[in-house]
Amino acid sequence: MTDEPTWAIGLAAALRRAGVTVSTGQVIACQRALATLTAADRQDRYWAGRTCLVSDPDDLVVFDRVFAAIEGAAADTVPEEGDGQDGGIDTASDAGPPPAPDPTYGDDEVALAGAVASERERLRHRRFDAVDERERKEIERMLDRLHVAVPRRRSRRTRPGRRGELDLPRTLERALHTDGELLDRAWRTPRTRPRRLVVLLDVSGSMAGHARAMLRFALAARRTADRELARRVEVFAFGTRLSRLSEALAVRDPDAAIAAAAEAVVDWDGGTRIGASIDELVRTWAPRGVLRGAVVVICSDGLERGDPAQLAASMARLRRHAHRILWVSPLAGDERYVPTQRGMAVALPYVDVLLPGDTLEGLERLADALARSS
């Protein structure tokens, strides 16, 4: 009989090394499933592991390969969904129950896990404008799983806590039970509230290789926020004019949301008028409170075709409304980059953080910067 706890833990460890997210609760569920099944049966082990340890359909291929490597079977011998006793893995050839997998697996499994992890790591550093169709789809799947935290700020309201300011009313109420002695003091700490996140995407011709990845990042920000916080994520696109994409990105399906956003932008792959677009953003949406205390992310290469003086004036007005301004440029991914081109030079004094946005790693750094923008 296979040692269910050891087998489940070993399989989970291999999946994690291959880049699949597996929680402790999933491992426990797999152990319980194996306890109720015939753990010596390879097909039962396969379906228990696949059902309990895989939560993303995109990880099924990785699971099949890791499972086959651990079991010492060919990759194409894992059972297909819907197979009966005569389909899938041939268990009749087993002389007995296979041994429980050791935490340090054989060279094949290690090489497989390392190959998958290396491929994902390679894609994290691939420029968006230099990938083929297969790599682009894989990067999009990785972007869909990216967690983007909505920035938060301290509120004037407070809540009970272990430290902070003395909560005198609650302290006096507790003192009634100790003959007036202030033995059990109560404290209150400030609450936090979500800040607005405003993402401004450059969809001009010079950003053609990066705009859709940036749009996918904005969609991830709306998706990872809960229903209430998603309303505080506003997305705009600009080329020669400003377009609001927040409603188009409210669709659950990522591909449908991207298609709807692309249809909403009438000047995709056109020219660039950064100053005029930011000016329209401030004049139209600042009076509605959208920019007040917000964290603004501008995704652009800074190649301004309009008047740089207008861009400087628009950035100064935006600076007065926003809490922080983060500028994401695909050109900043080059260590030799110097922001001297039209637009970038006049906008930089009003920018808090300049980040690269040409790779998935750059967008992960942006997500980390947003989480710290309190």
NUFI-274643 format. One record per residue (C-alpha): x, y, z. Coordinates in steps of 0.001 Angstrom, whole numbers. Example, Ala and Ser with C-alpha at 12.3 -4.5 7.8 and 13.67 -1.06 7.14 Angstrom:
BEGIN
[[12300, -4500, 7800]] [[13670, -1060, 7140]] 
//
This chain:
BEGIN
[[0, 0, 0]] [[1406, 3379, -955]] [[2165, 5764, 1916]] [[-514, 8361, 1107]] [[919, 11323, 3122]] [[4447, 10878, 1723]] [[3208, 10436, -1832]] [[924, 13469, -1739]] [[3599, 15683, -163]] [[6173, 14505, -2676]] [[3883, 15180, -5636]] [[2988, 18632, -4286]] [[6676, 19488, -3841]] [[7413, 18447, -7429]] [[4514, 20522, -8746]] [[5708, 23571, -6818]] [[9186, 23196, -8290]] [[7549, 23086, -11713]] [[5834, 26418, -11065]] [[2367, 25217, -10027]] [[808, 26874, -6972]] [[-256, 24214, -4441]] [[-1560, 25154, -997]] [[-1271, 23126, 2195]] [[-5040, 22637, 2212]] [[-4867, 21030, -1222]] [[-2211, 18581, -9]] [[-4366, 17622, 2976]] [[-7366, 17105, 670]] [[-5255, 14866, -1558]] [[-4162, 12781, 1441]] [[-7786, 12334, 2514]] [[-8824, 11375, -1010]] [[-6071, 8759, -1220]] [[-7170, 7325, 2130]] [[-10606, 6556, 693]] [[-9301, 5192, -2630]] [[-7086, 2321, -3658]] [[-3780, 4114, -3212]] [[-1924, 1256, -4894]] [[-3866, 1910, -8112]] [[-1986, 4385, -10310]] [[-5182, 5618, -11959]] [[-6760, 6427, -8575]] [[-3614, 8294, -7553]] [[-3662, 10254, -10808]] [[-7240, 11466, -10432]] [[-6840, 12185, -6708]] [[-3754, 14286, -7380]] [[-5210, 16044, -10409]] [[-8525, 16849, -8696]] [[-7030, 18059, -5406]] [[-3718, 19658, -6376]] [[-4555, 21479, -9638]] [[-6770, 24558, -9467]] [[-5842, 26188, -12785]] [[-6695, 24361, -16056]] [[-3515, 25792, -17600]] [[-1473, 23676, -15142]] [[-2948, 20334, -16232]] [[-207, 19738, -18810]] [[2478, 20363, -16196]] [[697, 18025, -13760]] [[538, 15223, -16340]] [[4257, 15494, -17022]] [[5294, 15668, -13369]] [[2983, 12767, -12444]] [[4361, 10644, -15278]] [[7944, 11442, -14265]] [[7281, 10491, -10633]] [[5481, 7281, -11572]] [[8145, 6302, -14081]] [[5585, 6196, -16920]] [[5611, 7775, -20331]] [[4038, 11226, -20542]] [[1356, 10012, -22883]] [[140, 7219, -20594]] [[-1805, 9375, -18143]] [[-5529, 8593, -18295]] [[-7748, 10811, -20364]] [[-10889, 12213, -18813]] [[-13811, 9871, -19336]] [[-11657, 6715, -19769]] [[-12928, 3535, -18145]] [[-11010, 664, -16653]] [[-9695, -320, -20092]] [[-8372, 3162, -20894]] [[-5678, 5360, -19481]] [[-2717, 3851, -17650]] [[-2251, 129, -17930]] [[-2334, -1052, -14336]] [[-2334, -4751, -15274]] [[1396, -4610, -15955]] [[2131, -3575, -12359]] [[3622, -6448, -10425]] [[2749, -4686, -7207]] [[2126, -1267, -5757]] [[4879, 1166, -6776]] [[7010, 2524, -3973]] [[6169, 5865, -2428]] [[8079, 8660, -4131]] [[11102, 9930, -2270]] [[11261, 13705, -1679]] [[14402, 13735, -3815]] [[13212, 12263, -7077]] [[15155, 10837, -9942]] [[17004, 12777, -12565]] [[14060, 12677, -15004]] [[11658, 14379, -12593]] [[14216, 16962, -11506]] [[15095, 17712, -15116]] [[11394, 18042, -16013]] [[10608, 20373, -13117]] [[13721, 22391, -13875]] [[12840, 22630, -17565]] [[9339, 23953, -16841]] [[10626, 26426, -14268]] [[13422, 27549, -16595]] [[10944, 28117, -19420]] [[8751, 30301, -17228]] [[11783, 32184, -15946]] [[12942, 32759, -19521]] [[9544, 34130, -20492]] [[9635, 36538, -17531]] [[12616, 38245, -19169]] [[11402, 38146, -22784]] [[10513, 41516, -24296]] [[6861, 41754, -25274]] [[7732, 42989, -28760]] [[10100, 40056, -29418]] [[7908, 37027, -28618]] [[6204, 34635, -30992]] [[2530, 33674, -30822]] [[3057, 30703, -28495]] [[5192, 32738, -26093]] [[2727, 35605, -26188]] [[-156, 33335, -25133]] [[1891, 31827, -22307]] [[2881, 35294, -21057]] [[-769, 36346, -21181]] [[-1710, 33322, -19063]] [[971, 34293, -16550]] [[-331, 37868, -16545]] [[-3861, 36607, -15922]] [[-2582, 34945, -12724]] [[-663, 38033, -11579]] [[-1911, 39535, -8316]] [[-2030, 43345, -8366]] [[-2848, 44836, -4964]] [[-4913, 48012, -4910]] [[-2976, 50703, -2949]] [[-4390, 51623, 454]] [[-4257, 54667, 2722]] [[-4819, 55379, 6407]] [[-8361, 56409, 7244]] [[-9562, 58805, 9920]] [[-11804, 56058, 11248]] [[-10353, 53633, 13767]] [[-10896, 50056, 14834]] [[-10007, 48066, 17969]] [[-6400, 46959, 18004]] [[-3564, 45762, 20215]] [[-1631, 49015, 19975]] [[-2092, 52606, 18883]] [[-4132, 55261, 20697]] [[-5818, 54669, 24024]] [[-9543, 53960, 23585]] [[-10792, 55765, 26692]] [[-14542, 54847, 26456]] [[-13832, 51123, 26170]] [[-11129, 51336, 28843]] [[-13560, 52959, 31306]] [[-16215, 50386, 30462]] [[-13785, 47603, 31321]] [[-12853, 49407, 34543]] [[-16429, 48893, 35787]] [[-15571, 45206, 36236]] [[-12392, 45953, 38240]] [[-13778, 48416, 40836]] [[-12681, 51445, 38826]] [[-9067, 50327, 38417]] [[-7708, 50830, 34876]] [[-6180, 47363, 34675]] [[-7373, 46359, 31231]] [[-6718, 49133, 28758]] [[-8212, 49144, 25242]] [[-6539, 50527, 22131]] [[-7623, 51665, 18710]] [[-5711, 51796, 15439]] [[-6511, 53617, 12181]] [[-8417, 51733, 9504]] [[-7128, 51566, 5953]] [[-9110, 52434, 2844]] [[-8333, 51631, -775]] [[-6903, 54392, -2886]] [[-8046, 54897, -6423]] [[-5777, 53355, -9005]] [[-5770, 55146, -12367]] [[-3969, 53408, -15240]] [[-3236, 55491, -18333]] [[-2160, 53400, -21343]] [[-340, 54673, -24419]] [[-1722, 52751, -27429]] [[148, 54686, -30130]] [[2147, 53071, -32902]] [[5446, 53212, -30989]] [[3849, 51181, -28167]] [[2253, 48563, -30435]] [[4425, 45711, -29133]] [[3690, 46476, -25484]] [[192, 48017, -25292]] [[-1747, 44738, -25084]] [[469, 43410, -22278]] [[-41, 46671, -20387]] [[-3785, 46352, -20958]] [[-3629, 42798, -19591]] [[-1907, 44170, -16482]] [[-4705, 46720, -15999]] [[-7247, 43921, -16361]] [[-5383, 41897, -13707]] [[-5619, 44887, -11345]] [[-9403, 45004, -11751]] [[-9768, 41230, -11491]] [[-7683, 40680, -8353]] [[-9585, 43428, -6511]] [[-12902, 42426, -5010]] [[-16163, 43781, -6412]] [[-16102, 46942, -4305]] [[-12420, 47747, -4902]] [[-12688, 47114, -8650]] [[-14746, 50292, -8905]] [[-11706, 52183, -7658]] [[-9568, 51000, -10586]] [[-9988, 53296, -13583]] [[-8347, 52505, -16913]] [[-7861, 54986, -19759]] [[-6122, 54667, -23120]] [[-4711, 57442, -25239]] [[-3050, 57973, -28569]] [[-4287, 61182, -30100]] [[-7334, 61256, -27809]] [[-8424, 59895, -24439]] [[-10696, 56832, -24133]] [[-12120, 55354, -20922]] [[-11848, 51528, -20818]] [[-13103, 50755, -17297]] [[-16525, 49542, -18411]] [[-15103, 47459, -21260]] [[-12731, 45695, -18844]] [[-15577, 44762, -16487]] [[-16152, 41575, -18546]] [[-15069, 38398, -16726]] [[-13448, 36676, -19694]] [[-9976, 38233, -20211]] [[-9953, 37745, -23979]] [[-13453, 39226, -24346]] [[-12473, 42166, -22128]] [[-9355, 42872, -24195]] [[-11381, 42677, -27421]] [[-14015, 45062, -26044]] [[-11308, 47494, -24909]] [[-9634, 47368, -28321]] [[-12945, 48235, -29989]] [[-13432, 51162, -27606]] [[-10125, 52744, -28672]] [[-10542, 54486, -32009]] [[-6907, 55591, -32413]] [[-5026, 52362, -31689]] [[-1568, 52346, -33346]] [[-1949, 56024, -34195]] [[29, 59077, -33116]] [[876, 60256, -29613]] [[-352, 63379, -27839]] [[507, 62692, -24210]] [[132, 66264, -22984]] [[-3298, 66802, -24544]] [[-4537, 63433, -23235]] [[-3390, 64085, -19660]] [[-4892, 67563, -19859]] [[-8241, 66038, -20889]] [[-7967, 63491, -18073]] [[-7424, 66219, -15466]] [[-10090, 68578, -16800]] [[-12768, 65897, -17235]] [[-12182, 63455, -14386]] [[-10498, 65468, -11610]] [[-13743, 67372, -10812]] [[-15437, 63973, -10353]] [[-12931, 62975, -7667]] [[-11309, 60221, -9720]] [[-7780, 61628, -9346]] [[-7982, 62888, -5764]] [[-5376, 61016, -3727]] [[-5052, 58396, -6462]] [[-2022, 56406, -7545]] [[-1627, 57110, -11262]] [[262, 54694, -13514]] [[1257, 56081, -16930]] [[2394, 53402, -19382]] [[4178, 55156, -22243]] [[7553, 55438, -23953]] [[7331, 59236, -23644]] [[7646, 59913, -27382]] [[5505, 63064, -27458]] [[4320, 64358, -30835]] [[2655, 67420, -29356]] [[3999, 70454, -27518]] [[6312, 69454, -24625]] [[5289, 72619, -22781]] [[1676, 71398, -22706]] [[2833, 68034, -21324]] [[4785, 69779, -18557]] [[1763, 71901, -17610]] [[-550, 68865, -17660]] [[1805, 66821, -15496]] [[2018, 69705, -13004]] [[-1799, 69787, -12705]] [[-1945, 65999, -12383]] [[732, 66133, -9683]] [[-1477, 68430, -7577]] [[-4314, 65873, -7566]] [[-2524, 62499, -7395]] [[-890, 60884, -4397]] [[1846, 59236, -6476]] [[2677, 59026, -10170]] [[4400, 55930, -11524]] [[5691, 55999, -15108]] [[6211, 52670, -16853]] [[8332, 52821, -20011]] [[9440, 49865, -22156]] [[12607, 51828, -22911]] [[13590, 51859, -19228]] [[14334, 48138, -19402]] [[17662, 48970, -21065]] [[20315, 49817, -18464]] [[21785, 52340, -20937]] [[18489, 54220, -21175]] [[18616, 57961, -20478]] [[15215, 59787, -20471]] [[16165, 62622, -22814]] [[13540, 62191, -25561]] [[10674, 64616, -26118]] [[8063, 64303, -23430]] [[9968, 62108, -21003]] [[12449, 64833, -20081]] [[9735, 67370, -19154]] [[7503, 64788, -17431]] [[10178, 63179, -15264]] [[10305, 65939, -12568]] [[6666, 65140, -11699]] [[7144, 61357, -11598]] [[7757, 59519, -8309]] [[8952, 56210, -9775]] [[10193, 55281, -13260]] [[9914, 51552, -13978]] [[10597, 49284, -16977]] [[7561, 47748, -18662]] [[8999, 45709, -21516]] [[8885, 42305, -19780]] [[6744, 40326, -17375]] [[9400, 40861, -14702]] [[8994, 44623, -15146]] [[5231, 44387, -14608]] [[5816, 42247, -11514]] [[8015, 45047, -10178]] [[5184, 47466, -10940]] [[2766, 45299, -8932]] [[5199, 45365, -5993]] [[5529, 49153, -6268]] [[1740, 49534, -6208]] [[1493, 47413, -3065]] [[3935, 49811, -1359]] [[2175, 52979, -2576]] [[316, 53642, 666]] 
//
